[in-house]
């Protein structure tokens, strides 16, 4: 009996239970019926593995690995990321992580950076869906098919707001998956995720839909599907499938204190994917509306202070200079509706994104105790800027201290709470039993002085003589914004 038939059988038991209750059936009879339901449920679980096996045989050939040679990030950025991960050991601050993979399989140290993600064939002529963050900054893209072929991929388009990208390959007729509807999926329904976690090769995990309509702070334009199916680095861009083989989402984000799967994965719903890839294929991008304002949520106290009858709407806290709506909205306005749609703090981004750039719509605002109708000219939602951390240098090995350092940038110093420092070198590598590690230095530390000499370039430290217990080297170091001196004595 199929998965669906077992669920149908269970549902058929419910009227029988109600009828028996109406007939004042004995407790024993009701217990027997409940036991039968439990048996069916257990059979359903037992059959799930067989059902997944057939499902995987059907859909796995359509899932691909996306191999990316990307622009090299700076050694300083990598050090900042490692230091941030290490400081989060207690798990008190969960981190939202994009599922970028580590180095591609077989990559050797010192070679150009390459990462991998996942994707799936959406059309037999070679259209492939993946995540934008997988291919962002790529110099070249290769697609590895399930049959082992590696083919050059072309980026058709990418959308930053939804993190969807569309690739194309020329490889003859390919097996394609179909986009389903996430609206037909309920919390508790079984799903599987397919991808290439950590570059180990295609893997399948199973779980359920844990929640619907999740909005994440980093992605305010998407109502994510939440699943407990294990997804990890390298799964990005892979499909989340229902048990009938339809793609109901694209795996994109995990919520984790340590970078690994803890059963909190998020997928972009199929409806969002369908609308985005249609725009990407036609235009190479998706145009979205943009207001150019900052807002905060209304509270009852704010509503009373502003003379607003309800706590609805969003309070304007800033208006971008030269934004199209600069002359229409003012700081202190309460935005109540846009294009006849009631405004909430959580929903304003989605409302604006659905508007067409260049058009003008009517908005209702509360200003100085009066309710006004004002015209809003809609701007174009800009793509997010590239991280300024990427502009840093590669690192330099300091043999006498057995550590690597890189020149810092203003952005890197800001990321490690060293904004007031005019320069310094960030520690990027440490040999475990080297002089630097034994003195207590850590990756992500900022070294500002050697003795009384301020360090402005890696060359200032690279030439120092090897320290010893008799002649230690005094270093001034900043960690988590706090300065300290460290005496490096070396290994005798």
N, C-alpha and C positions, 0 to 999 in steps of 0.2 A: 504493500500500500504506500502511496506517495506521501510526501510531507504534507501537501495540501489536503489530501484525503483524511489523514489522521486528525488534522485540525478541524475538518468538517465533522468527523465522527464525534469529536469532543463536544463541539457545539450542539450536535443533535442530542447529547445526553442532558443538556440543560432543561429543555421542556419536560423530559421524562422525570427529572428530579422534582420540578415544580408540580407535575401531575401527582406524583407519589405523595408529596407533602399535602396536596389538596385532599387526597384520599385517606389522610392520616395513616400513611404507611408506617410500619414499625421502624424503630431506629436501626434494627439489624438490616432491613431491606435498603434503607437509605445508605447505610455504611457499605453494603455490597456494591451499590451503584457507584459510590464515590471511589471504592477500591478499583472498580473497572475503569473509571476515568484515570486513576493514577497509573494503572497498567498501560493504558493507551499513551499517556504522557511519557512514560518510561520507554515505550516502544518508539515513540517519536524521536526521543533523544538518541536511542540506539541506532535508528535508521539514518540519523543526520549525517553520520560519517559516510555511509554508502551514497547518500544523495549528493554530498559535496564532491565525492570522487567523480561521479558522472558530470556534474556541473563543471568541475575544473577541466575535465577532458574537453568540454565544449568551448570554454572561454579562454583558457590559458594561451592558445596559439595567437590570440589577438593582443596580448600584453607584451610590451617591448621595454627594453632598457635604453635610456637616453644617456649617451656618453658625451660629456662637454669638456672642451678645453677652454678654460676661462681666463680672464685677466687675473694676473697674480695679485693677491691681496698682500698688504704689507706685513712684514714680520711683527711689527708693533701691534697691528690689529689682532693677529693670532694670539699674541701674548696677552692682550687685554681680554680676549674671549676665554682663554684658558684660566686666567686669574679670576674672572667673574664666575666661571663654573666651579672653581675650587673653593671660593668663598661661600658658595651656596650649599655646603656640605650638610647643613642641618635640615634642609628641605623646608624651611619656614617660608621661603619666598619661591613659589612655583614660577617657572619660566615658560613663556610661550615660545616655542621653537618651530621655525620652519624646518622641514625634514630634509635638509641638504645632506648628501652622503659625505663620507670621508673620501680619501683618495680612491681613484678607480683601481680595480684589481690589476696587480702587476706593476703599478707605478713605483718608481724608485725615487729615493730622496734626491733633491737637487734638480729634478726634471720639472718642466712647466706644470702648473697646477691643473689637475683634471678631476672632475667629480662626476657622479652619475645620479640619475633619478629614474623614474619609471614613466610610462605612458601607455596609451592603448590606441589601437587602430579604430577609427570611427567611420571610415569609408574605404571600400575595397580598392580605390585607386591610389591609396597611400596617405590620406589625411590622418594625422595623429594628434591626440590631445595630451598635453602634459601641463605642469605648473610653470608659470612665468619665472618664478624664482630659481627653477632648475636651469633655465637657459639664459638668465639675465647676465650680461657681461661676457657672453660666450664669443670666442674667436672662431670656433668651429663646433659643429654638432654632428655626432654620429648616432645612428639608430641601430641597435642590435635586435634583430627579429628572433622569434622563438625557435626558428630553424637554424640559428647560428650565424646567419648572414649579417654583416655590418655594412650599412649603406649611409652615404652622406645625406644629412637632413637639411632642409631649407626651412628657415623660420618664416611662416606666412604672416604671423602677427602675434601680438601679446597684449594683455590687458592687466595693468597694474592693480586696478581696483578689486578685481576678482581673482587675481593670481592665476589666470588661465592663459596658456599659449597654444598655438596651433602650428604644427610642423607638417611638412610634406616630404615624401620619399618616392622615388621611382623604382619599383620592385615588382612590377606585374600586378596581378590580382591577388589581394591579400584578404585574410579572414577578418571581418569587422564585427565589432560589438554594436549593439543598439542602445541608444539612450532611452531609458525608461522615464518614469515619473516618481519623484520622491514623495509626491502627494499621496501615492497609493501605498506608502510604507508607514507602518505604525510603530510606536515605541514597543519594543519587545520582539519585533520581527527579526528573523535570522538574516545575517549578511556575511559575505566573505570579502576580504581584501587581498589583492594580488600585487606584488611588486618585487623589487630587488633590494632587500634590506642589507645595508653595509657591503654591497657588492658581492654577496655570497652566492647569488643566483636567484632565479625566480622562486618565490616562496608564497604560500597561501596561508592565511589565518582566518579564523571564523569567530563570530561574535553576534551581538544583537545591536539594534538601534537603541541607544541609551536615552536619547533626548532629541527633540527637534527644535528648530528655530533658535539655536544658540547664536548670540551676537558677541563677537570678541572685540576687545578694545582696538586691537591692531587692524581689524578688518570690519569696519562698521557698515559696509555695503552688502554683507553676506549673512544670510540666516543659515548657519551651518547645521549639518547633521552630526550628531555625536554618536560614537560607537566605542565599544570595548574590544573590538577586534584589534589584535596587536599590530601596530604600525610603527615603523622605526625609520631611522635615517636611510634614505634610498627608496622608500615607498612613495615619495612625493610624485604626484602626477598619475599614480596608478588608480585603477578603478575600484570602487566599492560597489558590489553587485548584490542584487536580491537573489533569492533561490530559484527564480525563473530565468536567470542569466542576463537580466537587464542592468545596465549601469545606472545606479541611482545617485552616484556622487563621485567626486574626484578627491582622493585623500590629499591633504595639504598641510595640516598643522597637528602637533601634539602638545598637550599640556603636561609638563613634567618638571620635577625638581632636579633631575639628573641627566636629562637628555635621552633617556630610554623610555620605552613604552610602559605606562602605568595604567593602561586601560582608559585613557582619556584622549581619544583621537577625534579629529574633525574632518569632515568632507564637504566639499562645495556641492550643493544640490544640482541634480541633473537639469532642472529647468533653467538655472542660471548658466550652466555650461552650454546648453543648447542655444540660448539667445546670444551668448558671447561669441561662440565659434561662427555663428552666421554672420555677425558683424566683422569678425576678423577675416573671414574668407572674402567678404565683399570689399572691405576697406583697409584691412591690416591693423585696425585699431577700433576702439569703442569710444565714441564721444559721449561724455556725461556732463550734466549740469553742475555748476559750482557757484556758491553764494559769496565766498570770501569773507566769512564772519566766524568769530568764536562765540560760543554760547555756553551757558551753564544751566543745570536743571533748576526749575523753580521749586521752592519750598513754601509751606504755608506762611512762614514768617516773611519771606521775600514778597509773597503775594500781597500780604497786608501792607507792607511798607510801600509797595508800588501801586496800591489801589486796584489790584486785579482781583476779580471776584472769585476765581478758582486758581488752583495751583498748576493748571495746565500751561502749555506753551514753553518757550525757551527764552532765557534772558540773554540779550546780546552784550557780550563783554569786550569785544574788539571788532573793528571793521578794518580790513586790509586797505592800505593806501592804493588808490587807482583801481580798486575792484569795481566791476560794473555797477554794483549796488551801493557804492560809496555815498551817493547823494540821496539814497532812499531810506537807509537804515542808520540809526544812531546808537551809540553805546548807551545802555539803559533801556532801550526798547524791549518790550516783551513780544516776541514773534508768536502769534496765535495760530495763523494758518497761512499756507502757501498754495496757490492755485486751488483754493477751496478745500484743501486737505488739512485737517487739524494737525498742529505741530506738537510733537513731544521731543524732549531732549534726546532720547535714544533713537528716534526715528527720523530726525531732521536730515541726516546724511543721506539716507535712502530716498527721501522725498526729493532732495535737490538733485541727486544723481539721475533720477528718472526724467528730469526736465531737459529740454533740448537747448544746447548752447546757442546764444544769439537771440533767443526769444524773450518776450516780456510777459510776466504773469503778475496777477494781483495778489497782494499779501495783506493780511490784517495784523496790525500791531497795536499794542497799548502803549501810549506815550504821554507822560505827564497827566495821567488820570483819564485820558481820552482814548477812545478806540478809533483808529484811522485805517483807511484803505490806501496802500501805497503800491506803485508799480515797481517790480523787481526785474532788472535786465539780467539774464542768466549768463554766467561766464562758462569757461571750459575747465573742467577738472584737470589739473596738471598731474603729470606723472611724478612719483616721489623722486627726490634727488638721490644721486649715488652717494653712498656713505663717504664723508671726507676722510675717514680712517684709511681708506684704500690708497691714499696718496703717500703713505709712509715708505720707508726704504726696506731693502732686504737686510738681514742681520750680518754681523761680523763676529767671528769667533775670537775670543781673547784667551790664548793658550795659558798665560800665566795664572789666570783665575779660573780656568776651565768653565767658562760661561760664554753665552752669546748675547750681544747687545745690538740695538738698533737705535738710530736717531729718532727722537720723538717729534710729534707734531702738536700743534695747539689742540687739535681735536682729540688726539690720544691722551694728552695730559688732562684734558677735561674729563675724559672717560674714567680716569683713575684718580679723580679728585685732587689733581695737582694744577689747578687753573692758575695759581699765582706764580708758578715757576716759569721762568723765561726759556728754559731748555732742559736738557738732561737726556740720559740714555735709558731705554727701557730694556729690562732683562727678558730675553726671548728663549734662552736655552740654559740648562744647568746639568753638568755631569754630576751624578748622585754623590760621588765621593770626592768631588773637586773642591778646591779652596773656597769658591763662592758659596756652594751648597752647604759646606761644613760651617761657614760663618753665619748661616741662617738666611741667606738671600733666597728669594722666591721669584718664579716667573711672574712678570707684571710689575715688579718693583721698578721704581724710577731712581736711578743713580744720578745725583746732581753734582757731587764734588768728590774728588780724590784728594784727600788732605784738605788743604784750603783752596785748591784749584777747582774752579767751576768747569764742568764738562760741557762742551758745546758740540762735540762731534765724536764719533766712535774712535777716530784716530787718537783722541786725547787719552783714551783708556787702553787702546790696543797695544801701546808701546810700553806700558808700565812693566817694571821688573817683577819677577815672581816673589811674592811676600813669603815671610817665614816667621817663626815664633819670635825670633830676635828682631826682625824688621817687618812688623805688620803693616798692612796698608789700610788707612782709615778712609772709609767711604760714607758719605751722607746719602741716606736712602729715604724715599717716601713710599709709604704703603698705606692704602686707604686714607690718604690725605694727611697722614701723620708722619713728620720727619723723625729720623733717628740716625745715630752713627753706628756703623758696624766695623769692627776690626777684623780684617781678613788676615789670618796667620799662615795659611797654606798647610801643606801636609809634609811633615818631617819624616 
